[in-house]
Amino acid sequence: MSNVIPDDAPSEHNQLVVPPSEQDHRQGSLNARVVLVEYGDYQCSQCGELYTSVKAIQRQLEATLYGRDSLCFVFRHFPQPQIHPQAQKAAAATEAAGAQGQFWQMYEILLEHQQALENGYLAEYADRLGLNVPQFLRDIARGTYLDRINQDIESGIRSGVTDAPALFINNIRYTGRWTITELMTAIVAASH
C-alpha cells in the first residue's frame, strides 16, 4: 500500500473534491485552522495506528497554545471489503450508533477491537454503549446507511483515494510519513 501519489497522477487527485461539511462526522469546528479528513476502514491495521496518532495529536494540540479549536478531525468511510470482509458492516455499525447519538463512541470501540467486528461483537459493543440493540441490528441488517457510506466512498474516489487510510490536511492530500511527529509537523505547518 503506497501512501505517495504517483508522479503521473492528475494534479486534482492532490485535492479533496468534496469539502468537509455539516453532514460529515467531525470532532471540532469546520472553521478550525486545520481540517484533517481521513478516509478510513475499521478493519485496516494502519487505520488503527492512525486512530492512535490522531488522538495523541488532538491531546497535544489541546494542551498547547493552539488550543482546542485549532483542529477539526473529519472521518469518512472507505471500507475495502475485498481485503477486509467486516469493514462494510463495521461502517454501518458506526452509522447505526450515530443514529442513536454514539458515532464517535462506536468508532473508538471498533478501532480498538479491529479483530472482533462480527455481528455478535457489534451487538455487544452496542449494548455496552447503552444503545437500543434491536434497532441497531435492524439498521445494519436493512442496509439503512448504505447510501451514506457509498457517498463517502464516492467522494474519496473522486479525490483519488484508492485505499485506506488516506488523509487530507486543509483539502490537500497528505503524502508524508505516518508517524505522529511527521503528521503533527504537517498539521502545525498547515495552521500558519
N, C-alpha and C positions, 0 to 999 in steps of 0.2 A: 504494500500500500504506500504509494508515494504521496507526500504532502506538498510537493512542489508542482506548480503548474508548468507544463511543458512550454518550452520557448515558442513553439509554433501555435500555441493556443490563442484563440482570438482575444484581444485585449478586454472585451466586455466580460470575459469569464474571470476577470480580476475584480469585478464589481458585483455587489449584491443587487440583483434586479428588482426584487420585491422588498422595499424598505420596511423596517420594523414599524408596527402599528399597534393600536389598542387591541387588535384581535390576537396578537401574539401572547404567548406565555412569557412573562418577564418578571425580573426582580430589579426594581429600581425604575427611575423615571426615564421616559423616552427622550427627555431634554438633558440627560446626563452628558458630561463632557465626552465620555466614551461609551459607545453602544457595541457590545460584544454579542454577536449572533453565532450560535452553534447549531449545526445540523448534526443530530446525533442518533445513535442506535443503542438501545438499552442493553443489548447483548454483546456489544463491541468492547473488548477489554481496553482499548485505547480511549474510548469514551468514558469508561470508568475511571481511568487515570486522570483524564482531563477534568472530570467532575471534581476530583480531589484538589486539583490545581486551582480551578476556578473558585472553589470555596476558600482556599487559602489566600488567593489574591483578593477576594472580597473582604476577608477579615483584615488583611494588611492595609487595604485602602481605607477601610472604616477607621482604622487606628491611626492614620496619618492625617496630615493637613488636607489631603484631597477630600476626605470625608465621605459620607455615605452616598451623596448624590453625584459622585464622580463617575460611577459605573452603572450601566444598565445591562443586565445579562438577559438575553433572549434565547429560548430553546425552541428549536423547530425539529419536528420528527423527520428522520431519514432512515427508516428501518431497511435492512438489507436481508430480506427473507431467504435469498438464495444461499447465504452463508450463515445466517443467524435465524433459525426457524421459529424462535419465540419472540423475535423483535417486534413484529407487527402487532401481536396480541399484547405485548408489553406497552406499546404506544397507545393502544386502545384502552388499556387499564389506566394509564395516567389521565387520559381524556375522561373516562368514566368517573375517576376520582375527582377530577377537576369540576365535573358537573355537580359534585357534592362539596365543592369548595376546598378540595385537598390535592390539587395537582402537584404542587411542589413537594408535599409530604410523600406522595406516591413516587414521584420522580426520584427522590433521595433513596427511598427503600429499594427501588428496582436497581439503581446503580450501585448500591451497597450489597446487593444479593443477585448479581448477574448470572450466577449458575443455577438459580432457583426461580424460574419465570413461568413454570407450568401453571395450569388452572388452579390446582389446589393451593399453591403458594400465593397466587394472586388473591384468592378468596381470603386466605389467612392475613395477608397484608391489609386488605380492605377492612377486615374485622378489627385488626389492631388499630386502624385509624378511626374506628367508630362509624364507618360508612354503612349505608343501607346495602348489605351484601347481596340480597336477591336482585335489587335494582342494578347494582354494579355489574353483576354477572350477566343479567339480561342485556344491558347496554353493550357489553363486549360481544355476546353471542349474536346479537342482531346486527352487528356492524354499524351501530349508531354513529360512530365517529370516523368512519372510513373516509368520508369526503374531506373532513378536516385534516386527517393525516395525509391524504393524497394531495391536498393543496400545499402542504409543507414540502412534500417530496417534489412536486412540480416546480415550486419556487426555487428549490435547490438546484434542480436540473437546469432550469433557465439561467442560473448563476454559475453553471459549470461544475456543480458538485457531482462527483461520481461515486464517492464513498464517504463513510463517516469515520471519524469526526471531520467536519470542515468548519473553519472559523472565518468570520469577517469582523474586522475592527473598523468601526465607523464606515461601514459599507465597502471596505477594501479587503480582499481575500488575504488572510494571514498565511504565509508560506514558510515562516521561520520554524525553528526547533520547538518542540512541545514541552520543554522544561518550564518549571514555574518561573525561574529567573528570566528566561528569554521572553516568555509570554508577558510577564509583568513589565519588562523593559518596553515591549511594543505598546502595551496599554498606556503606560506613563507617557511615552513619546507621543501617542495619539491625542493625549489630553492637553497638549500645549498648542 
